[in-house]
Amino acid sequence: MNSRKWAGWATSLLPRPEESEVVVAPPGDGPGYWAGGPSAVLGEDAIYLAYRMRRPVGAGRGYAVRVARSADGVRFDTILTIAREQFAADSLERPALVRGGDGTWRLYLSCATPGSKHWRVELLQAAHPAGFDPRERTVVLPGDTKTGVKDPVIRESGGRWELWASCHPLADPGAADQMVTQYATSADGLDWTWHGTALAGRPGAWDCRGTRVTSVCHRGDAITAFYDGRASAAENFEERTGIASGTDPAALSASGTGPAAQSRHGGRGLRYLDVLPLPGGRHRIYYELTRADGAHELRTELR
């Protein structure tokens, strides 16, 4: 596929909120109430979706991750709810739901360490998405005193695991909202080898404060990533969507001079875009969108 056709294909997957449907409403009205951070997988019998529920700071933050099942990709039934208390976490953020080549399901959970700006990622494994047990968890991305790690995008093919994770600097608490996307690989999805920064903000651009890859699509040797970007600390929680591409998963280049997709409301947040390939060449996209009242809802579109 030549570069022009590839760019057109990527653009065709961008959200058009006026054509979307609400999958999950926020748990309340107004800023700080969110439903979103989606991660979708096509199973043998249904679409499975993991997502985060959040209340404002002081009222629960990211209080739960839910796993749900749907026959049509729009109407979901919750099959499991995981609470932040089960992980001794101040907050839970976007999960990553993955089905490995051996059929085992994995749920990678972003956990905020109490009393700090630090984030880590823990893993649950089960034969079915309803069977994840928080009592049997493993820390797979611990971060360290200098870096918090969260919101991983994980892919497995032929026994090779790839990961793009949002990494935040911790030396200055006032700058911990900054983020870059780091790339890593693994033979088992447990022990990871880091290969450096895959995507960083561009000085003076709309994404200069941070970039967080949210979905990765491979077509031959070409890679397209959708990502969240922000220009300032004030735009934290209201990131907008951009497109990056390349042939090296550890070195992606952002395109365009402005966001590729955003809300028409408030802080204009349109973030955590996830692309789910379907049989027949179609795709279903899921994303988190800012409403007129400042709350965030989880929406979907079929392409």
C-alpha positions in Angstrom: 0.0 0.0 0.0 1.5 3.4 -1.0 1.8 6.2 1.5 -1.2 8.1 0.1 -3.5 5.1 0.2 -2.2 4.3 3.7 -2.9 7.8 4.9 -6.4 7.7 3.5 -7.0 4.3 5.2 -5.9 5.7 8.6 -8.0 8.8 8.2 -11.1 6.7 7.4 -10.9 5.2 10.9 -11.0 8.6 12.7 -14.0 9.2 14.9 -17.1 11.0 13.6 -18.9 11.5 16.9 -22.1 12.6 15.2 -22.4 9.1 13.7 -21.5 7.3 17.0 -23.5 5.4 19.6 -23.1 5.6 23.4 -21.8 2.3 24.8 -21.3 3.4 28.5 -22.5 6.6 30.1 -20.5 8.2 32.8 -21.4 7.5 36.5 -22.4 11.1 37.0 -22.9 14.5 35.4 -20.1 17.1 35.1 -16.3 17.2 35.0 -14.5 14.3 36.6 -17.1 11.7 35.8 -15.8 9.4 33.1 -16.6 6.1 31.3 -13.8 5.2 28.9 -10.3 4.0 28.4 -11.6 1.1 26.2 -9.8 -2.0 25.1 -11.7 -4.4 22.8 -11.0 -7.9 21.6 -13.0 -10.1 19.2 -13.5 -13.5 20.8 -14.9 -16.7 19.3 -18.5 -15.9 20.4 -18.6 -12.1 21.0 -16.8 -8.8 21.4 -15.2 -8.4 24.8 -14.5 -4.9 26.1 -12.5 -3.7 29.2 -12.9 -0.1 30.3 -12.4 2.2 33.2 -15.0 4.0 35.4 -14.0 7.2 37.2 -15.4 9.8 39.6 -13.7 13.1 40.5 -10.6 13.3 42.7 -11.8 13.0 46.3 -14.9 10.9 45.2 -13.2 7.8 44.0 -11.0 8.7 41.0 -10.6 5.5 38.8 -12.7 3.3 41.0 -13.3 0.3 38.8 -12.4 -1.6 35.6 -15.3 -3.5 34.0 -15.1 -6.4 31.6 -18.2 -6.7 29.4 -19.5 -8.9 26.5 -21.5 -8.0 23.4 -22.9 -9.7 20.4 -23.2 -6.5 18.3 -20.4 -4.4 19.7 -22.8 -1.7 21.0 -24.9 -3.2 23.8 -22.7 -4.8 26.5 -23.4 -6.9 29.5 -20.9 -6.6 32.4 -19.4 -10.0 33.3 -16.8 -8.8 35.8 -16.0 -5.7 37.9 -12.6 -5.1 39.4 -12.3 -2.4 42.2 -9.3 -0.3 42.9 -9.2 -1.5 46.4 -8.5 -5.1 45.2 -5.1 -3.7 43.9 -4.3 -1.4 46.8 -4.4 1.4 44.2 -5.5 5.0 44.5 -6.9 4.8 41.0 -7.2 2.4 38.0 -6.7 3.7 34.5 -7.0 2.3 31.0 -6.8 -1.5 30.9 -5.4 -3.6 28.1 -7.4 -6.8 27.2 -5.5 -9.3 25.2 -6.1 -12.9 24.0 -2.8 -14.7 23.4 -2.1 -17.2 20.7 -2.6 -20.1 23.1 -6.2 -18.9 23.9 -5.4 -17.5 27.3 -7.0 -14.1 28.1 -4.9 -11.4 29.8 -5.9 -8.2 31.5 -3.2 -5.6 32.1 -4.3 -3.1 34.7 -2.8 0.4 35.2 -2.6 1.1 39.0 -1.8 4.3 40.8 0.5 3.8 43.8 -1.0 5.5 46.9 0.6 8.7 48.1 2.6 9.3 44.9 2.5 10.1 41.2 3.8 6.7 40.4 1.9 4.2 38.2 2.6 0.5 37.6 1.0 -2.2 35.5 -0.3 -5.5 36.9 -1.5 -8.6 35.0 -4.4 -11.1 35.5 -4.7 -14.3 33.4 -7.7 -16.5 32.8 -9.2 -19.0 30.4 -12.2 -16.7 29.9 -12.7 -12.9 30.5 -15.2 -13.6 33.3 -12.5 -15.5 35.2 -10.0 -12.9 36.1 -9.1 -13.1 39.8 -7.4 -10.1 41.5 -6.0 -12.4 44.1 -3.7 -14.0 41.4 -2.0 -11.0 40.0 1.6 -10.2 38.8 3.4 -6.9 38.5 4.8 -6.9 35.0 5.7 -3.2 34.5 6.8 -1.8 37.9 8.2 1.5 36.8 10.7 2.9 39.2 11.4 6.0 41.3 12.0 8.1 38.2 9.2 6.8 35.9 5.5 5.9 36.2 4.2 3.4 33.6 0.6 3.1 32.5 -2.0 2.7 29.7 -0.2 -0.1 27.8 -1.2 -1.1 24.2 -0.2 -4.7 23.8 -0.2 -7.0 20.7 0.8 -10.7 20.4 1.6 -12.5 17.1 3.4 -15.7 16.6 4.7 -15.8 20.2 6.1 -12.3 19.9 4.7 -9.6 22.2 4.9 -5.9 21.6 4.0 -3.1 23.9 3.6 0.7 23.7 3.3 2.3 27.2 2.8 5.8 28.5 5.7 6.8 30.7 5.7 9.8 33.1 8.7 11.5 34.7 8.5 11.6 38.5 11.5 13.7 39.6 9.3 16.8 39.6 5.8 16.1 40.8 4.6 19.3 39.1 5.7 17.8 35.7 4.4 14.3 36.2 1.6 14.9 33.7 4.2 14.9 30.9 4.3 11.7 28.9 6.1 9.9 26.1 5.3 6.5 24.6 8.0 3.8 25.1 8.2 0.6 23.1 9.1 -2.9 24.5 9.0 -6.5 23.3 8.7 -9.8 25.1 8.7 -13.5 24.5 6.0 -14.2 27.0 4.1 -11.0 27.8 5.6 -10.9 31.3 9.2 -9.9 31.1 9.8 -6.9 28.8 12.8 -5.5 27.1 12.6 -1.7 26.4 13.7 -0.3 23.1 13.4 3.4 23.7 10.9 6.2 22.9 8.5 5.4 20.1 6.7 8.7 20.1 7.3 12.0 21.9 5.7 15.5 21.8 6.9 18.0 19.2 8.2 21.3 20.5 5.7 24.1 19.9 3.1 21.8 18.5 -0.4 20.9 19.9 1.1 17.6 21.4 4.3 19.2 22.9 3.4 18.3 26.5 2.9 14.6 25.9 1.9 11.7 23.5 0.2 8.5 24.5 -0.2 5.8 21.9 -3.7 4.3 22.2 -4.0 1.9 19.2 -1.6 0.3 16.7 -2.5 -1.1 13.3 -0.1 -3.1 11.2 -0.5 -3.5 7.4 2.4 -5.2 5.9 5.6 -3.3 6.9 3.6 -0.1 7.6 2.4 0.9 11.0 -0.2 3.5 12.0 -0.7 4.5 15.6 -3.5 6.7 17.0 -2.4 8.7 20.0 -3.5 11.2 22.6 -1.7 14.5 22.7 -1.8 17.6 24.8 -0.1 21.0 24.7 -0.1 21.9 28.4 -0.7 20.6 31.9 -4.1 22.4 31.7 -5.1 20.0 29.0 -4.5 16.9 31.2 -7.6 14.7 31.0 -8.8 16.5 27.8 -6.3 15.0 25.3 -7.2 15.0 21.6 -6.4 12.3 19.0 -3.5 12.4 16.5 -2.0 10.0 13.9 1.5 8.7 13.8 3.1 6.3 11.4 6.3 4.5 10.4 7.9 1.2 9.6 9.8 0.8 12.9 7.5 0.2 15.9 10.1 1.9 18.1 10.3 5.1 16.0 6.9 6.6 15.0 6.4 10.0 13.5 3.4 12.2 14.2 1.6 13.7 11.2 -0.3 16.9 10.7 -0.1 20.3 12.4 -3.2 19.9 14.6 -5.4 17.2 16.2 -6.9 14.7 13.8 -10.1 14.3 16.0 -11.6 16.1 19.0 -14.8 16.8 20.7 -16.8 19.9 19.9 -17.4 20.5 23.6 -15.5 21.9 26.6 -11.9 20.8 26.7 -12.5 19.0 23.4 -11.3 15.7 24.8 -11.4 12.7 22.4 -9.0 10.1 23.6 -8.1 6.5 24.1 -9.2 5.6 20.5 -9.1 1.8 20.1 -9.4 0.1 16.7 -10.9 -3.4 16.6 -10.5 -5.3 13.3 -13.6 -7.4 12.3 -14.1 -10.2 9.7 -14.6 -8.9 6.2 -12.3 -6.0 6.5 -14.5 -3.8 8.7 -13.5 -2.2 11.9 -15.3 -1.1 15.1 -13.7 1.9 16.9 -14.2 2.8 20.6 -13.2 6.0 22.3 -13.7 8.3 25.2 -15.5 11.6 24.4 -16.1 14.8 26.4 -19.8 15.8 26.6 -21.2 19.3 26.8 -21.3 19.1 30.6 -17.7 18.0 30.9 -18.3 14.4 31.7 -16.8 11.7 29.5 -18.7 8.9 27.8 -17.6 5.8 26.0 -18.7 5.7 22.3 -18.4 3.4 19.3 -18.7 3.5 15.5 -18.7 0.8 12.8 -16.5 1.3 9.8 
